[in-house]
Amino acid sequence: MKKKIVFVINYFYPDPASTGQLLTELCLALQDSFRITVIAAQPGSYAGGEGHAMSIFESSSLEKIRIVRLKLPKLNKQSKISRLKYILMYFVLATVAMLKEKSTDIIYTISTPPVLGGLIGTIGKFLKRTRYVYNIQDFNPEQAEAVSYAKNHLVYSIARSIDNFSCRHADNIVLVGQDMVETLKHRFMEKKMPHYQVINNWTDEHEIVPLPKKEPHVAGFLEEHQLTGKFIVMYSGNLGLYYDLENLIKVTRPFKDFDNIAFVFIGDGAMKSRMQDYVIRENIANVHFLPYQPKNFLKYSLNAADVHLVVNQKGIKGVSVPSKLYGVMAAGKPVLGVLESGSEAERLIRESGCGLVVEPMDYTGVRNLVTAFFNMEQEEREQMGLSGRNYLEQHLTRDLSIRKYKQMLLSL
């Protein structure tokens, strides 16, 4: 009999969240080796839309994967009360759905929602006597502290204690970057470290490949959005709290009179409206905001850029890794990184030679790098991007990461 894994992962196909796409690919790759049930929010929650589930728990399937969808309240990412209501409702319903599952061998949770994601798995381990895997995509409360999301340090202390409790009882912790190991060690100091393993996130390097701008779909995308012939600086992903985007958008102002430069922000998130307000207020016509692109179109939209922004807020080193970097490297595009020295993303850019990096909050440095990329010979930019593609093919393939997950889960 195959082992049964219950994935409690919040976002799952067809949600556009990067973690949802990653976990969807992982579950599809594991479905022949395990019996898999996924507990996730109804589609549309990531973008703040209304769900379509007619009941609190609604079952569906994706190939051999059974899915239990949770009916949750509409999420307004700009409201802390809305976020709290959504998170608490998810925690309660996901825990109930998990406990209702029969014959479970392994519970797999991720660090979303913050802290409570891990707690769901810990509760399941004790009450269902199963093995438990905790995938930490982001360390919290460290991530919230980095952007001063709340001022009450007692709340941070309690949250860290709860998450440490979950880490201590996990049979395996999966970290997505080498720099995150130091954060885990710092948490436990001289105390016994929980068992952990570093497995990088990925993109499907067979699906996303380097394409020229004249490729029909890429050219069509450029024409549709009046970007043909322009030098494009692109950000594709979550326009959320942890990227300093409300300040980085101001870097576009010195380029407002450059008709041949365009800044393109693809995605959604809590900071989007603030960024749009700034652009309107400053009358910056060469900044474009586009919605999330369908997953099967990413290979074209990513290739429309001349350089990609990969950014993190100051204080995120060792806490989170921007997954968008893997898609950019797969597309063979150069990276303008706004990242702390020694962070996982900075290390990958430095080792692969696929881009140039400045420290977070160095806005003059960001402006200078935009100018440097713009003045760079096209052949040099292309070679820089292809260096990232070559590095990814050698060290960061989808099959390599999934094989590590499969070996780890079979060994439990």
C-alpha positions as CSV (number, residue, x, y, z in Angstrom):
1,M,0.0,0.0,0.0
2,K,1.3,3.4,-0.9
3,K,1.9,5.9,1.8
4,K,-0.8,8.6,2.1
5,I,0.4,12.2,2.3
6,V,-1.9,15.1,3.3
7,F,-0.6,18.4,2.0
8,V,-2.0,21.4,3.9
9,I,-0.7,24.1,1.7
10,N,-3.2,27.0,1.4
11,Y,-2.5,27.8,-2.3
12,F,-2.9,25.2,-5.0
13,Y,-3.7,25.0,-8.7
14,P,-5.1,27.2,-10.2
15,D,-4.0,29.9,-7.8
16,P,-1.1,32.0,-9.3
17,A,0.8,32.2,-6.0
18,S,4.4,30.9,-6.6
19,T,4.2,28.5,-3.7
20,G,0.9,27.2,-5.0
21,Q,2.5,26.5,-8.4
22,L,5.5,24.8,-6.8
23,L,3.4,22.6,-4.6
24,T,1.1,21.7,-7.5
25,E,4.1,20.6,-9.6
26,L,5.5,18.6,-6.6
27,C,2.2,16.8,-6.0
28,L,1.8,15.9,-9.6
29,A,5.3,14.5,-9.7
30,L,4.6,12.4,-6.5
31,Q,1.2,11.2,-7.4
32,D,2.4,7.8,-8.7
33,S,4.5,7.1,-5.6
34,F,2.0,8.2,-2.9
35,R,-1.7,8.6,-2.3
36,I,-2.1,12.4,-2.1
37,T,-4.8,14.6,-0.6
38,V,-4.4,18.4,-0.8
39,I,-6.2,20.8,1.6
40,A,-6.2,24.3,0.2
41,A,-8.2,27.5,-0.1
42,Q,-10.7,27.8,-2.9
43,P,-9.2,29.3,-6.1
44,G,-9.1,33.0,-6.2
45,S,-8.2,33.6,-2.6
46,Y,-4.6,34.7,-3.5
47,A,-5.9,37.5,-5.6
48,G,-8.5,38.5,-3.1
49,G,-11.4,37.3,-5.2
50,E,-14.6,35.5,-4.1
51,G,-14.4,31.8,-4.0
52,H,-17.0,29.6,-5.7
53,A,-17.2,26.7,-3.1
54,M,-20.8,26.1,-2.2
55,S,-20.0,24.5,1.1
56,I,-17.3,24.8,3.8
57,F,-15.5,21.7,2.5
58,E,-15.7,20.9,-1.2
59,S,-13.9,18.0,-2.8
60,S,-12.5,18.0,-6.3
61,S,-9.5,16.3,-8.0
62,L,-6.5,17.0,-10.3
63,E,-5.4,13.8,-12.1
64,K,-4.8,11.3,-9.2
65,I,-4.8,14.0,-6.5
66,R,-7.8,14.5,-4.2
67,I,-8.4,18.1,-3.3
68,V,-10.4,19.5,-0.3
69,R,-11.2,23.1,-0.9
70,L,-11.9,25.4,2.0
71,K,-14.5,28.2,1.8
72,L,-12.9,31.3,3.2
73,P,-13.9,35.0,3.6
74,K,-12.8,37.4,0.9
75,L,-9.2,38.7,1.6
76,N,-8.4,42.4,1.5
77,K,-4.6,42.4,1.7
78,Q,-4.4,46.0,2.7
79,S,-6.5,45.4,5.8
80,K,-4.8,43.8,8.8
81,I,-8.2,42.8,10.2
82,S,-9.2,41.1,6.9
83,R,-5.8,39.3,6.9
84,L,-6.3,38.1,10.5
85,K,-9.9,37.0,9.9
86,Y,-8.8,35.0,6.8
87,I,-5.8,33.4,8.5
88,L,-7.8,32.3,11.6
89,M,-10.6,30.9,9.5
90,Y,-8.1,29.1,7.3
91,F,-6.3,27.7,10.4
92,V,-9.6,26.3,11.9
93,L,-11.0,24.8,8.7
94,A,-7.7,23.4,7.5
95,T,-7.1,21.8,10.9
96,V,-10.6,20.2,10.9
97,A,-10.2,19.0,7.3
98,M,-6.8,17.5,8.2
99,L,-8.1,15.7,11.3
100,K,-11.0,14.2,9.2
101,E,-8.6,12.5,6.8
102,K,-8.2,8.8,7.5
103,S,-5.2,6.5,7.2
104,T,-2.7,9.4,7.0
105,D,1.0,8.5,7.0
106,I,2.6,11.9,6.5
107,I,1.3,15.5,7.0
108,Y,3.1,18.1,5.0
109,T,2.6,21.8,5.8
110,I,4.2,25.0,4.7
111,S,4.9,28.3,6.6
112,T,1.7,29.8,5.2
113,P,-0.1,31.3,7.0
114,P,2.7,32.6,9.2
115,V,3.3,30.4,12.3
116,L,-0.1,28.7,12.1
117,G,0.9,26.7,9.0
118,G,3.5,24.9,11.1
119,L,1.1,24.6,14.1
120,I,-1.4,22.7,11.9
121,G,1.1,20.0,11.2
122,T,2.2,19.8,14.8
123,I,-1.4,19.3,15.9
124,G,-1.9,16.7,13.3
125,K,1.3,14.8,14.3
126,F,0.1,14.5,17.9
127,L,-3.6,13.8,17.3
128,K,-3.2,11.5,14.3
129,R,0.2,10.0,15.3
130,T,1.7,10.6,11.9
131,R,5.0,11.8,10.5
132,Y,5.2,15.5,9.9
133,V,7.2,17.6,7.3
134,Y,7.4,21.4,7.7
135,N,8.4,23.3,4.6
136,I,9.6,26.8,5.6
137,Q,9.3,29.1,2.6
138,D,9.5,32.1,4.9
139,F,10.6,32.4,8.5
140,N,8.1,34.2,10.7
141,P,7.9,36.3,12.8
142,E,11.3,37.4,11.3
143,Q,9.7,38.4,8.0
144,A,7.0,40.5,9.7
145,E,9.7,42.1,12.0
146,A,11.8,43.1,8.9
147,V,9.0,45.3,7.7
148,S,7.7,46.4,11.1
149,Y,4.3,44.8,10.4
150,A,3.4,45.1,14.1
151,K,4.9,47.1,16.9
152,N,4.2,44.7,19.8
153,H,7.4,42.7,20.5
154,L,5.6,40.4,22.8
155,V,3.5,39.2,19.9
156,Y,6.7,38.4,18.0
157,S,8.1,36.5,21.0
158,I,5.0,34.4,21.4
159,A,4.9,33.7,17.6
160,R,8.5,32.6,17.5
161,S,8.0,30.3,20.5
162,I,5.0,28.7,18.7
163,D,7.0,28.2,15.5
164,N,10.0,26.8,17.4
165,F,7.6,24.3,18.9
166,S,6.5,23.2,15.4
167,C,10.1,23.0,14.2
168,R,11.2,21.0,17.2
169,H,8.5,18.3,16.6
170,A,8.8,18.1,12.8
171,D,10.3,14.9,11.5
172,N,12.0,16.9,8.8
173,I,12.2,20.7,8.1
174,V,12.7,21.7,4.5
175,L,14.4,25.0,4.0
176,V,14.6,26.7,0.5
177,G,18.0,28.4,0.9
178,Q,21.4,27.9,2.4
179,D,21.1,31.2,4.2
180,M,18.0,30.0,6.0
181,V,20.1,27.4,7.9
182,E,21.7,30.2,9.9
183,T,18.3,31.5,10.9
184,L,17.3,28.1,12.1
185,K,20.6,27.7,14.0
186,H,20.2,31.1,15.6
187,R,16.7,30.2,16.8
188,F,18.0,27.1,18.7
189,M,21.4,28.5,19.7
190,E,23.1,25.7,21.7
191,K,20.0,23.6,22.0
192,K,19.5,20.5,19.9
193,M,18.8,21.4,16.3
194,P,15.8,19.8,14.6
195,H,16.4,17.7,11.6
196,Y,16.5,19.8,8.4
197,Q,17.3,19.7,4.7
198,V,17.9,22.4,2.1
199,I,15.9,21.9,-1.1
200,N,15.8,24.8,-3.5
201,N,12.6,25.9,-5.2
202,W,12.5,25.7,-8.9
203,T,10.9,26.5,-12.2
204,D,10.2,24.0,-15.0
205,E,13.3,24.7,-17.1
206,H,11.8,22.6,-20.0
207,E,8.7,24.9,-20.0
208,I,10.4,28.3,-19.6
209,V,13.3,28.7,-22.1
210,P,15.1,31.7,-23.6
211,L,13.2,33.2,-26.5
212,P,13.9,36.2,-28.7
213,K,11.6,39.2,-28.7
214,K,10.7,38.5,-32.3
215,E,9.1,35.1,-31.3
216,P,5.4,35.5,-32.3
217,H,3.9,35.2,-28.8
218,V,6.5,37.5,-27.2
219,A,6.1,40.0,-30.0
220,G,2.3,39.9,-29.6
221,F,2.6,40.5,-25.9
222,L,4.8,43.6,-26.6
223,E,2.5,44.9,-29.3
224,E,-0.6,44.4,-27.2
225,H,0.8,46.5,-24.4
226,Q,2.5,49.1,-26.6
227,L,6.0,48.0,-25.5
228,T,7.5,47.1,-28.9
229,G,11.0,48.6,-29.4
230,K,11.4,49.6,-25.8
231,F,14.0,48.7,-23.2
232,I,12.0,46.8,-20.6
233,V,12.8,46.6,-16.9
234,M,10.3,44.0,-15.6
235,Y,9.1,42.8,-12.1
236,S,6.9,39.7,-12.3
237,G,5.4,38.4,-9.1
238,N,3.8,39.3,-5.8
239,L,3.6,43.1,-5.3
240,G,3.5,42.5,-1.5
241,L,4.9,43.8,1.8
242,Y,8.3,42.3,1.8
243,Y,10.0,43.9,-1.2
244,D,10.2,47.6,-0.5
245,L,8.3,48.2,-3.7
246,E,6.6,51.4,-2.4
247,N,10.0,53.0,-2.3
248,L,11.6,51.2,-5.3
249,I,8.8,52.6,-7.5
250,K,10.2,56.1,-7.0
251,V,13.4,55.0,-8.9
252,T,11.3,55.2,-12.1
253,R,10.8,59.0,-11.7
254,P,14.2,60.0,-13.2
255,F,13.4,58.0,-16.3
256,K,9.9,59.4,-16.9
257,D,11.1,61.3,-20.0
258,F,12.8,58.3,-21.5
259,D,10.4,57.2,-24.2
260,N,12.5,54.2,-25.1
261,I,12.5,52.8,-21.5
262,A,9.5,51.0,-19.9
263,F,9.1,49.7,-16.4
264,V,6.6,46.8,-16.3
265,F,5.1,45.4,-13.1
266,I,3.2,42.1,-13.5
267,G,1.2,40.8,-10.6
268,D,-0.9,41.8,-7.6
269,G,-0.5,42.5,-3.9
270,A,-0.9,44.8,-1.0
271,M,1.5,47.5,-2.4
272,K,0.1,47.7,-5.9
273,S,-2.4,50.5,-5.2
274,R,0.3,52.6,-3.5
275,M,2.6,52.1,-6.5
276,Q,-0.1,53.1,-8.9
277,D,-1.0,56.2,-6.9
278,Y,2.6,57.3,-7.0
279,V,2.9,56.8,-10.7
280,I,-0.4,58.8,-11.3
281,R,0.7,61.5,-8.9
282,E,4.1,62.0,-10.6
283,N,2.6,61.6,-14.1
284,I,5.0,58.8,-15.1
285,A,3.7,57.4,-18.4
286,N,6.3,54.7,-19.0
287,V,5.4,52.6,-15.9
288,H,2.9,49.8,-16.7
289,F,0.9,47.6,-14.4
290,L,-0.3,44.2,-15.8
291,P,-2.3,41.4,-14.1
292,Y,-0.8,38.0,-13.3
293,Q,-0.1,36.1,-16.6
294,P,-1.4,32.6,-17.0
295,K,1.2,30.0,-16.0
296,N,1.4,28.7,-19.6
297,F,2.1,32.2,-20.8
298,L,5.0,33.0,-18.4
299,K,7.5,31.7,-20.9
300,Y,6.5,34.5,-23.2
301,S,6.0,37.4,-20.7
302,L,9.3,36.7,-18.9
303,N,11.1,36.8,-22.3
304,A,9.7,40.2,-23.1
305,A,12.0,41.9,-20.6
306,D,15.6,43.1,-21.2
307,V,16.3,42.9,-17.5
308,H,14.4,41.6,-14.5
309,L,14.1,43.1,-11.0
310,V,14.6,40.5,-8.2
311,V,14.2,42.3,-4.9
312,N,13.8,41.8,-1.2
313,Q,13.3,44.1,1.8
314,K,16.3,44.8,4.1
315,G,16.3,42.2,6.9
316,I,15.0,39.4,4.7
317,K,18.4,37.6,4.4
318,G,18.0,34.1,5.8
319,V,14.3,34.6,6.1
320,S,12.9,34.2,2.5
321,V,14.1,33.5,-1.0
322,P,12.4,35.2,-4.0
323,S,11.3,32.3,-6.2
324,K,10.9,34.6,-9.2
325,L,14.7,34.3,-9.6
326,Y,14.4,30.7,-11.0
327,G,12.0,31.8,-13.7
328,V,14.3,34.6,-14.8
329,M,17.3,32.4,-14.9
330,A,15.3,29.8,-16.9
331,A,14.3,32.5,-19.4
332,G,18.0,33.4,-19.8
333,K,17.4,37.1,-18.8
334,P,19.9,39.2,-16.7
335,V,19.0,40.2,-13.2
336,L,19.0,43.6,-11.5
337,G,19.1,42.4,-7.9
338,V,18.2,44.5,-4.8
339,L,19.4,42.0,-2.3
340,E,21.5,41.7,0.9
341,S,25.0,40.4,0.5
342,G,25.2,36.7,1.4
343,S,21.5,36.0,0.9
344,E,20.6,33.0,-1.2
345,A,19.4,34.9,-4.2
346,E,22.5,37.2,-4.1
347,R,24.7,34.1,-3.9
348,L,23.1,32.5,-6.9
349,I,23.4,35.7,-9.0
350,R,27.1,36.1,-8.0
351,E,28.0,32.5,-8.6
352,S,26.2,32.2,-11.9
353,G,27.2,35.7,-13.1
354,C,23.7,36.4,-14.3
355,G,23.3,39.9,-13.0
356,L,24.3,42.9,-11.0
357,V,23.3,43.5,-7.3
358,V,23.0,46.4,-4.9
359,E,21.9,46.4,-1.3
360,P,18.3,47.1,-0.3
361,M,17.5,50.8,0.2
362,D,20.4,51.9,-2.0
363,Y,18.0,53.7,-4.4
364,T,20.8,55.6,-6.1
365,G,22.5,52.3,-6.8
366,V,19.3,50.9,-8.3
367,R,19.0,53.9,-10.6
368,N,22.6,53.6,-11.6
369,L,22.2,49.9,-12.4
370,V,19.1,50.6,-14.6
371,T,21.3,53.1,-16.5
372,A,24.2,50.6,-16.7
373,F,22.0,47.9,-18.1
374,F,20.4,50.3,-20.6
375,N,23.9,51.4,-21.8
376,M,25.2,47.9,-21.9
377,E,25.7,46.2,-25.3
378,Q,22.9,43.8,-26.1
379,E,25.3,41.0,-26.6
380,E,26.7,41.5,-23.1
381,R,23.3,41.5,-21.5
382,E,22.3,38.4,-23.4
383,Q,25.5,36.6,-22.4
384,M,24.9,37.5,-18.7
385,G,21.3,36.1,-18.9
386,L,22.5,32.9,-20.6
387,S,25.1,32.4,-17.8
388,G,22.1,32.2,-15.4
389,R,20.4,29.6,-17.6
390,N,23.5,27.5,-17.8
391,Y,23.9,27.6,-14.0
392,L,20.3,26.6,-13.5
393,E,20.7,23.6,-15.8
394,Q,23.6,22.4,-13.8
395,H,22.5,23.1,-10.2
396,L,18.8,24.1,-9.9
397,T,16.8,21.8,-12.1
398,R,13.2,20.9,-11.3
399,D,13.9,17.1,-11.4
400,L,16.8,17.5,-9.0
401,S,14.7,19.2,-6.3
402,I,11.7,16.9,-6.8
403,R,14.0,13.9,-6.5
404,K,15.2,15.2,-3.2
405,Y,11.6,15.6,-2.0
406,K,10.7,12.1,-3.1
407,Q,13.7,10.5,-1.4
408,M,13.0,12.4,1.8
409,L,9.3,11.5,1.9
410,L,10.0,7.8,1.2
411,S,12.5,7.7,4.0
412,L,10.1,8.9,6.7
